[in-house]
């Protein structure tokens, strides 16, 4: 396993991050624990979750499964970098959501209880809260850091100017600020190349990619869209929409001698700005298979062909549209 510093910090995380959104819904509690043990065995030390997960089940269940796994001991907690999130609706109260100081404090305490740990390594805001001023957000986050309940603060689904503004306020408070952003990014979804990636590179903010295979579209969808969860109407529509690109992409993967899923992940790993992709396996076999992406090397010719097949926005703003 390869490791890299998380943004401008000295914290070393694995290039593959284990996503846990399936835990408690598509993956049973026992299978989820086996997956985490296997991830640890493979050298994956970066685990990502959220208080809202599983996304299609009762909130908090995923954190509870992770907490039960950590409670088994054996060095589990000490060997991983644990990331979770705050923002989503967690109850019926009017303040049971968002990033107010009120909710951040309560949500953190609840996550710590479910996770059965005394600290969160990376506490991420799942979305930007447009109703809460940054001074209030940092008051709450700084307090959690002082208490040792949170080590680093991150974001998810932010615009570049949100991260920049948040960190400008953090600097005035002598806070470390946001060290990482989690963004939707894949060959089929490259909008963050306009502003988010250049900003993160300039200011030392790590970037973790979620949905790196576009929901399975880049994992051999032409052959597999009739199997399992990929057999849904949404995937069939996606396949038809992108069929010419998929045909070119999957042929290129065959020419490279690598599976489409491995190429899609390797493309993200080839970008020096990226910390790495989040992989969300439902089985141990899928997890082991994902690590093969680390063995795929894409030369300039392969990267050029991928760029031609899945064109991005044309580079960073404003050059992409004004120069």
N, C-alpha and C positions, 0 to 999 in steps of 0.2 A: 504494500500500500504506500502511496505517496502522500506527503503531508505538506501543508503550506500555512504561512501565517494568516490569521483572519484579519484582513484589512491591515491597518497600521499598528495592530497589536502584536505582541510577542506570542500570542496563543496559537499553538499548532493544531490544525484540524486536518482530517483526512480529506482527500480530493473528492471522495464520494460521501455524501451525507445521507444517512438513513432517514427516510420519511416514514411517518407512522400513522398517516391518515386512515389507513385500512384497519388498524388495530381495533378490534372490538366490533367490527361490522363485517368486512369481507375476510378478515383473518381472526380466528378465535384467540382467546386470551392465551391458551397454552401454546398455540402455534406462534403467536406474537413473541412470547418469551423465548422460544427456540430460535426465532429469527434474530432477536437481539443478541443471544449467545453466539450465533453464527457470525453476525456482523462483527462482534468483538474479536472473535477468532480470526477473522479476515483482516483485522487491523482498522476497521472503520470505527473511529472514535467520536464522530460527530452525529448526534441524534437530534432530530427536529420533530417537535410536536406542537400542539396548541390546546388551550383549555376548551375550545369548541369541538375538538375531535372526539369521536369520528364524525365526519361532516354529515352523514346520513343516519345518525343514531343519537342516543342521549348524550348531552354534553358532559365532558369530564371523564368519560369511560376510558379513553385512550391514556390519559395521564394516570388514571388508576391502575391500568395494566402495567405501565412502565414503573409505577411506584412499587407494585408487588414484585416486579422483577428486580428492582434495585434492593428491595428489602431482603433478598436472598443472600446478600453480602458477596463474599468472594472477590472483593475488589471491583465490583461492578460500577459503583458510583465513582470511585477514584479514577477509573480508566476511561471515562467518557466525558465529552463536552456536551452538556444537556441544554438544549434550547427549547423554549416554549413561547407562547404568544398571549397577548391581552388585547381586547377590543370588543369581541363579539358578544352577543346577548347571552347572559349566563343565568338569568332569572326573570321574574315578572316585574321586578321593581324598575322604576324609571331610571335609576342610576346603576342598574346591573349591566351596563355596557359602556363602551367608549373608553376614552383615555383621560378622564378627569382624575385628579389626585385621589378623590374618594374611591373611584372604581379601581384604579391601579393598585392601591394599597390592599383592598379586599381581594381582588383577583389574584394578586401575588400570594397572599396568605393561603387562599384556597388551593392554588396550584401546588404550593409547597406541601400542603397537607396531602393532596392526592398523590403527588410524586414521592412522598415519604422521604424527603430530603430537606436539608437546612438551607440550601442555596440553589439558585438557577444561574447557570453559567452565561447564557445569552437570553435576555428577556426582550422579546420583539413586539413592537406594536403591529398588530395584524393589518391595520389600515390606518390612514391618517385621520385624526379626529379634527374636523374643521371647526368644531364648536369650542375647543379647548385651547387656550393660549400656550405657547411653548414654555413660558415661564412656569406655568402650573405643572405641565408635564415633567419638566426637569426638577422641580421641587420634589415631586413624588419619587421620581427615579433616583435622584441623588440621595434621598433619605434611605431608600432600599439598599443602595450601594454602601452607604455609611453603616447600615445595620448588618452588612455581610450577607444579605438575602439575595442580592443580584451582583454579578461581577461586571458584565458588559451589557450595553443596551443596543438593540438593533431595530430595524423597521422591515415592513413588508408591504408591497403594493403602494409604495410612495412614488410621487413624481420626483424628478431630480431637484426641483426647486424646494420641495418639502424637506428633503434631506439637507440641502444647503442651508435653508433657513433654520432648521432645528439645530444644526451644528454651530451656526453663527451665535444663536442664543446660548448654547452650551459653553462656548468659548468665553462669553462674558461672565459666566458663572464658574469659570475654572473647572468645568466638567469635561470628561473625555468625549462625550457626545456619542452619536451613532457610529458604530464601528462596522456595521454590515447591513446590507439591504437584501431582502429576498424578493426576487422579481420573476415574473413569468417570462421564460426565454427558451427558445428553441430555433432550429432552422426555419420552422414555419411561422415563428412569431418573433420578429427581430426589432421591434419598435424601440426597445431600450438602448439600441445603438445610437439613437439620435442624441440623447442628452444624459441618460442615467449612467451608461458605461463611461463616457468621457469624464463626467463629474466624479464618479467613484475612483477612477484612476488618478485624477488630479488631487483628490483630497484623502486618499488612502482609506476608502470605504470598501470593505469586501462585498462580493456579490455572490449569492447562492441562487441557482436557477431552479424554479419549480416548473413542473410539467415540461421537462426537457425533451420528451419524445412526443409532445403535442397530444397527450391522451392516448398514445398508442399509434397515432398516424405514422410516425417515423420508425415504428418497430416491425416493419414488414406487413403493413396494413393490406396490401393487395392480396396477399395470400391468407392473412389471418382475420380479415374483417368479418368472417362468418363464424368465428370461434368465440366462445365465452362472452365476456362483457363487450367485446368488440363487435358483436353481432347486432348491436342496437341500431335503431334508425338513424341516430345522430352520426354514428361512425360511417354508416353507408353513404349518407349525404356528403360527409367530408371526403370520403374516398372518391366519389364521383366528381366533386368539386376540384380536387387536386390530382386527378388521375394522370394527366400528362407529366406532371412533376414527379409523382410517385413512381411512374414507370421509369423515368430517367434516373431517379434517385436509387431505386432498387437495382437497376442495372449497374450503376456506378459501384454500389456496394458489392455486387457480385464480381465486378472487375477488380475490386480491392481485396477480395477474398475475406470480407468481414460481414457480419450480420448487420442489417440496417440499424438495430437498436444500439449496437456497439459504435457504429459510425456516428450516429446522432449524439451520443454521449461524448465520444472522442472529440467531436467538433467543438463542443463547449469547453472541454478540458484543454483544447489547443489555444484558447484565448487567455493570454496572461493576466487579463483583468479579472477573470472569473476565479472565485474560490473553488467552485465546483458545482455539479448538479445534485439535486435531491433525487434519490431513487426510492420508489415506494413499492417494494415487492410485496406480494401476497404469500409467496412461498419461499423456502430456502433455495430451491432450484433457481428461481428468478433472481434472488440476491446474488448467488454465486455467478450466475450468468452475467450480471451487470458489471462485475469486476473485470470481465474480459475487455471492457472498453479501455482500461488502463494500458492494455497491450497494443492498442491500435495507434499507429503513427500516421498522421496525414501530412503528406508533403505539399509543397506549394501548388503543384498541379491538381491534386485532389481537392485542396481548399478552394482553388479557383473554380473547379467544376461544381462543387457544392454551392458556391456563391452564385454561379450562373443558374443552377437549378432552383435554388431557394433564395432569390435576391433580397437583400436587406433594403433599408431606406436610402442607401446611397452614401453612408458614412455619417459622421457626427453633424449635428446642427451647428451653424446655419449652412455649412458647405453642402449638405445633402440637397438643399432646395434653393439656395440663394447665390451660390458662387459657381 
